[in-house]
Amino acid sequence: MKKSMVLCAVVVACLALVPRADGAKMYWTDTGEPGRVSRADLDGTNPETLVMVNFTSPRGIALDVAGGKMYWTDSDTDSVRRADLDGTDLEDLVTSGLVIPGEVVLDVPGGKMYWADTGTASIRRANLDGTGAENVIDSGLSSPHGMALNLAAGKMYWTDWGSNKVQRANLDGTNIEDLVTAGLTNPYGIALDVAAGKMYWTDYSAAKIQRANLDGSNVDDLVTSGLAEPYGIALDVAAGKMYWTDASANKIQRANLDGTGVEDLITSGVQDPFGIAIDLTPDAVVPEPAALGLLGLTMLVARRRR
């Protein structure tokens, strides 16, 4: 039994010593002129413009890292677009039936993308290539904008800055629920920490960031000062950080998940930052082959000890 315990300890040590790879990125949209999609390292260094097109206003953004694609909505061209993660191979996916689309989110395993459409007061979805566009919810909404998915629970969450609500429903649009209906002035971006049972959102008119349980209970104010108009929000749960754009302050900022430790990351080269998404894939800890082999040996010894 002691040998088994020692081997287990060695495996843990080997896994812990594998260095984390560099290269995690944050991506954001900028509705200034010209409209841009950009990215930088998570600390704000090495910013680069990926897509820059005149007379467009990119808004929400989502990443399919495994597929090598980024998706975004554009409120000037009323479209959903995508490109490779380096900005090449630009495609228009959905170009009809949209009026001021807001945030877009992806169900990659299900082959679907969902977006809120402010102008038509609806939530829509389509296949990842833009085909099969359909309304999921087309009544009872005012001005939906922010969106997030809890695929494990089969739920979609959204903010509605017209009715000042945070709501959710099944992925097919059934069973609409009001989660937060008090204390909101213009909720916009939304992000989920499903493991911790929390949702985070920005309120751009109140200039604050809040969170609550996934059922809407226990609303907390997290960041209530130093903001102008916070819009998009994204989470790095493993690192305990949240990131957001501030359109009026022309900044991208981050803080701890409890709202402490606010930092300015990008303060120049942005005109009207809007949506934000994070690619954390390069930061995954991958066991080295030696550690994997030792893990198999440990499991074998432990089995024989039973």
Backbone torsions as a table, in degrees:
resi	resn	phi	psi	omega
1	MET	NA	-36.7	-179.5
2	LYS	-66.2	-40.3	179.1
3	LYS	-60.8	-41.1	179.8
4	SER	-61.9	-41.9	-179.0
5	MET	-66.4	-38.2	179.4
6	VAL	-65.0	-44.0	179.6
7	LEU	-62.3	-39.4	178.2
8	CYS	-61.5	-41.9	-179.4
9	ALA	-63.9	-38.8	179.8
10	VAL	-65.0	-40.7	178.5
11	VAL	-60.6	-47.0	179.8
12	VAL	-58.5	-42.7	180.0
13	ALA	-63.3	-42.3	-179.6
14	CYS	-63.4	-42.4	-179.7
15	LEU	-66.3	-38.4	-177.7
16	ALA	-69.3	-28.7	-176.4
17	LEU	-83.7	-9.8	177.3
18	VAL	-66.4	122.1	-175.3
19	PRO	-69.1	148.3	174.8
20	ARG	-77.7	135.3	-178.7
21	ALA	-74.0	148.1	175.6
22	ASP	-82.0	163.8	170.7
23	GLY	118.5	-0.2	176.4
24	ALA	-61.0	141.6	-172.5
25	LYS	-130.6	152.2	166.5
26	MET	-112.0	140.5	179.6
27	TYR	-116.5	143.8	176.8
28	TRP	-147.7	159.5	175.2
29	THR	-104.5	154.6	179.7
30	ASP	-136.6	119.8	-176.2
31	THR	-89.6	9.7	176.3
32	GLY	-67.8	-176.3	-179.4
33	GLU	-110.4	116.5	1.5
34	PRO	-81.7	159.0	176.1
35	GLY	-65.1	144.0	-174.8
36	ARG	-142.5	153.0	165.0
37	VAL	-119.4	127.3	-173.7
38	SER	-133.0	170.2	174.2
39	ARG	-149.5	164.1	177.7
40	ALA	-158.7	170.3	171.5
41	ASP	-65.3	163.6	-175.0
42	LEU	-65.7	-19.8	176.8
43	ASP	-92.2	6.5	177.5
44	GLY	91.7	-5.2	179.5
45	THR	-82.1	164.5	178.3
46	ASN	56.0	48.4	176.8
47	PRO	-69.5	146.4	177.0
48	GLU	-149.5	142.7	175.5
49	THR	-87.0	128.2	-177.8
50	LEU	-98.7	-43.9	179.9
51	VAL	-133.9	131.2	177.5
52	MET	-138.7	117.1	-176.4
53	VAL	-136.5	130.7	177.4
54	ASN	-66.8	149.4	173.5
55	PHE	60.1	38.0	170.8
56	THR	-131.8	157.5	179.5
57	SER	-133.3	81.0	178.0
58	PRO	-65.2	137.0	-176.1
59	ARG	-118.8	-98.3	-178.5
60	GLY	-69.9	151.0	-179.9
61	ILE	-140.8	143.5	178.7
62	ALA	-143.2	153.2	-175.2
63	LEU	-118.6	137.4	165.4
64	ASP	-114.2	86.6	-172.6
65	VAL	-65.8	-43.3	180.0
66	ALA	-61.5	-36.2	179.2
67	GLY	-85.9	-4.4	177.9
68	GLY	70.1	29.5	-175.2
69	LYS	-128.8	149.3	168.1
70	MET	-121.0	142.7	-177.9
71	TYR	-120.2	144.1	174.3
72	TRP	-151.6	159.1	175.5
73	THR	-98.8	155.6	178.6
74	ASP	-133.5	119.3	-174.5
75	SER	-84.7	-11.5	174.8
76	ASP	-85.7	-43.5	178.9
77	THR	-90.4	-3.3	-178.9
78	ASP	48.7	63.6	-175.6
79	SER	-148.4	164.1	167.3
80	VAL	-111.5	130.0	-175.0
81	ARG	-126.6	164.4	173.1
82	ARG	-149.8	162.7	176.9
83	ALA	-154.9	169.8	171.1
84	ASP	-64.3	162.4	-176.3
85	LEU	-63.8	-17.0	176.1
86	ASP	-95.7	6.1	176.5
87	GLY	93.1	-4.5	179.9
88	THR	-84.6	170.1	176.5
89	ASP	57.2	54.3	179.8
90	LEU	-68.8	133.8	-179.5
91	GLU	-133.8	142.4	166.6
92	ASP	-93.4	122.0	-175.5
93	LEU	-98.8	-50.8	179.5
94	VAL	-125.5	121.6	-174.3
95	THR	-127.0	6.4	178.5
96	SER	-136.9	152.0	177.3
97	GLY	83.0	6.3	-179.8
98	LEU	-110.1	141.7	174.7
99	VAL	-140.2	101.7	-177.2
100	ILE	59.1	67.3	176.7
101	PRO	-68.1	145.1	179.5
102	GLY	-99.9	-127.4	-176.0
103	GLU	-79.0	150.9	177.3
104	VAL	-119.7	141.4	178.2
105	VAL	-134.2	156.7	-172.6
106	LEU	-117.9	138.2	164.4
107	ASP	-110.8	82.7	-174.9
108	VAL	-63.3	-45.1	178.4
109	PRO	-59.7	-34.9	179.6
110	GLY	-86.6	-3.9	178.4
111	GLY	69.2	29.2	-176.4
112	LYS	-128.1	152.4	167.3
113	MET	-122.8	144.5	180.0
114	TYR	-121.5	145.0	174.1
115	TRP	-147.3	152.8	174.1
116	ALA	-90.9	138.5	179.0
117	ASP	-119.1	107.0	-173.9
118	THR	-66.9	-43.6	-174.7
119	GLY	-65.9	-34.7	179.2
120	THR	-98.8	3.2	179.4
121	ALA	50.9	53.0	-177.0
122	SER	-143.3	165.6	170.2
123	ILE	-119.4	129.8	-173.8
124	ARG	-126.1	165.8	175.3
125	ARG	-148.2	163.6	178.0
126	ALA	-156.1	170.0	170.8
127	ASN	-66.1	161.6	-176.6
128	LEU	-63.5	-19.5	176.6
129	ASP	-93.0	5.5	177.0
130	GLY	93.0	-9.6	179.4
131	THR	-78.6	163.1	174.4
132	GLY	66.9	32.4	179.9
133	ALA	-63.2	137.8	-178.7
134	GLU	-153.6	154.2	172.7
135	ASN	-77.4	135.5	173.9
136	VAL	-101.4	-43.9	173.6
137	ILE	-133.0	122.7	-178.1
138	ASP	-131.4	19.5	176.0
139	SER	-151.0	153.1	176.7
140	GLY	84.5	1.0	178.7
141	LEU	-106.6	161.5	178.8
142	SER	-112.4	-70.0	179.4
143	SER	-142.3	71.5	-179.3
144	PRO	-67.1	144.4	179.2
145	HIS	-138.8	-68.3	-177.3
146	GLY	-73.0	146.8	178.6
147	MET	-142.5	149.2	174.7
148	ALA	-152.7	152.4	-178.7
149	LEU	-118.1	139.7	167.4
150	ASN	-114.2	88.3	-173.6
151	LEU	-66.4	-34.0	-179.2
152	ALA	-61.9	-35.7	-179.8
153	ALA	-95.4	-3.6	-178.9
154	GLY	67.4	37.6	-175.6
155	LYS	-124.6	149.0	168.2
156	MET	-119.2	142.4	-180.0
157	TYR	-117.5	148.6	176.5
158	TRP	-153.1	158.8	171.5
159	THR	-103.3	148.0	176.0
160	ASP	-129.0	102.1	-175.4
161	TRP	-77.7	-9.7	175.3
162	GLY	-80.2	-40.4	179.4
163	SER	-98.5	-2.7	-179.5
164	ASN	55.5	59.8	-179.2
165	LYS	-138.7	155.0	161.7
166	VAL	-111.9	128.1	-173.9
167	GLN	-132.2	168.8	173.6
168	ARG	-149.8	164.9	178.5
169	ALA	-159.0	171.0	170.7
170	ASN	-66.6	161.1	-177.0
171	LEU	-62.9	-20.8	177.4
172	ASP	-91.5	5.2	176.7
173	GLY	91.7	-4.0	179.5
174	THR	-83.5	164.2	175.4
175	ASN	58.6	56.8	177.4
176	ILE	-69.9	133.5	179.6
177	GLU	-127.7	138.3	168.8
178	ASP	-85.8	122.1	-177.8
179	LEU	-100.7	-49.3	178.2
180	VAL	-128.7	123.5	-176.4
181	THR	-129.9	-2.6	-178.2
182	ALA	-122.5	146.5	173.9
183	GLY	81.1	8.2	179.5
184	LEU	-105.0	143.4	177.4
185	THR	-115.0	-38.8	173.6
186	ASN	-161.1	74.6	179.9
187	PRO	-66.6	141.8	-173.1
188	TYR	-128.8	-87.1	-179.3
189	GLY	-78.1	155.5	179.4
190	ILE	-146.9	144.4	178.2
191	ALA	-145.9	151.2	-175.2
192	LEU	-116.7	140.9	165.1
193	ASP	-113.1	86.0	-172.4
194	VAL	-63.1	-41.5	-177.7
195	ALA	-60.0	-38.1	-179.6
196	ALA	-90.1	-4.2	179.0
197	GLY	71.0	34.6	-175.6
198	LYS	-125.9	150.9	169.4
199	MET	-125.6	144.5	-178.9
200	TYR	-121.1	144.6	176.5
201	TRP	-149.3	157.8	174.5
202	THR	-99.8	150.4	173.2
203	ASP	-127.3	105.0	-168.9
204	TYR	-75.2	-31.2	178.6
205	SER	-76.2	-36.0	177.5
206	ALA	-81.0	-10.9	-179.9
207	ALA	54.1	56.5	177.9
208	LYS	-152.4	165.5	175.9
209	ILE	-120.7	133.7	-176.5
210	GLN	-129.4	166.8	172.1
211	ARG	-146.1	163.5	178.2
212	ALA	-156.3	172.6	170.7
213	ASN	-66.8	162.2	-177.4
214	LEU	-63.5	-17.2	176.4
215	ASP	-94.5	4.5	177.3
216	GLY	92.7	-5.0	-179.5
217	SER	-81.6	162.0	175.4
218	ASN	57.0	59.9	177.1
219	VAL	-71.4	130.9	179.0
220	ASP	-123.2	140.4	168.7
221	ASP	-84.9	125.8	-177.6
222	LEU	-104.2	-53.6	178.4
223	VAL	-124.4	119.1	-174.4
224	THR	-127.5	2.8	179.0
225	SER	-139.0	155.1	177.6
226	GLY	80.6	6.8	178.9
227	LEU	-107.9	154.1	175.7
228	ALA	-111.8	-68.6	175.9
229	GLU	-140.9	82.9	178.4
230	PRO	-70.4	134.2	-176.9
231	TYR	-116.4	-91.1	-176.6
232	GLY	-74.5	154.7	179.2
233	ILE	-144.5	142.7	178.3
234	ALA	-144.0	153.2	-175.2
235	LEU	-117.2	141.3	165.3
236	ASP	-115.2	84.4	-171.7
237	VAL	-63.1	-41.4	-177.5
238	ALA	-60.2	-36.1	179.5
239	ALA	-91.5	-3.3	179.5
240	GLY	70.5	34.5	-176.0
241	LYS	-125.7	149.9	168.7
242	MET	-122.5	145.1	-178.4
243	TYR	-121.4	145.7	176.7
244	TRP	-151.4	160.1	174.2
245	THR	-101.5	148.0	175.0
246	ASP	-126.4	105.0	-171.2
247	ALA	-67.4	-42.5	-176.9
248	SER	-76.4	-34.0	178.9
249	ALA	-82.7	-9.0	-178.0
250	ASN	53.8	56.4	-177.8
251	LYS	-140.3	156.4	162.1
252	ILE	-119.9	129.7	-174.1
253	GLN	-129.9	168.6	172.7
254	ARG	-147.2	165.4	177.9
255	ALA	-157.1	172.0	170.8
256	ASN	-66.9	161.4	-176.6
257	LEU	-64.5	-17.6	176.6
258	ASP	-92.7	4.3	176.7
259	GLY	93.6	-6.6	178.9
260	THR	-83.2	165.4	173.7
261	GLY	66.7	43.5	-179.9
262	VAL	-65.1	133.3	179.7
263	GLU	-129.0	142.8	168.5
264	ASP	-85.9	125.2	179.9
265	LEU	-104.1	-50.6	178.8
266	ILE	-122.7	120.2	-178.8
267	THR	-127.8	0.3	177.9
268	SER	-139.1	154.5	179.4
269	GLY	80.5	7.1	175.8
270	VAL	-121.6	140.4	-178.4
271	GLN	-110.8	-36.2	-176.9
272	ASP	-159.8	65.1	-175.8
273	PRO	-63.8	139.5	-171.8
274	PHE	-124.4	-89.2	-178.3
275	GLY	-82.1	159.4	179.2
276	ILE	-147.7	142.7	177.5
277	ALA	-144.7	154.8	-175.8
278	ILE	-124.4	132.9	172.7
279	ASP	-103.0	105.3	-177.7
280	LEU	-100.2	1.2	-174.3
281	THR	-54.7	-43.3	-178.0
282	PRO	-63.6	-17.4	-178.1
283	ASP	-89.2	1.9	-179.8
284	ALA	-64.4	139.9	177.7
285	VAL	-85.9	117.6	-178.5
286	VAL	-109.9	119.7	-179.8
287	PRO	-61.2	141.2	175.6
288	GLU	-72.5	156.7	-178.6
289	PRO	-53.1	-40.1	-180.0
290	ALA	-61.6	-40.3	179.3
291	ALA	-66.9	-38.7	179.2
292	LEU	-64.9	-40.8	178.4
293	GLY	-63.8	-41.1	179.2
294	LEU	-66.0	-34.9	177.8
295	LEU	-62.2	-43.0	178.3
296	GLY	-63.0	-40.8	178.1
297	LEU	-63.1	-41.2	179.2
298	THR	-61.7	-44.2	-179.9
299	MET	-62.8	-37.9	179.9
300	LEU	-66.4	-45.0	179.9
301	VAL	-63.8	-43.9	-179.8
302	ALA	-60.8	-38.3	179.9
303	ARG	-65.7	-41.6	-179.3
304	ARG	-68.8	-24.6	-178.5
305	ARG	-77.7	-15.9	-175.6
306	ARG	-68.5	NA	NA
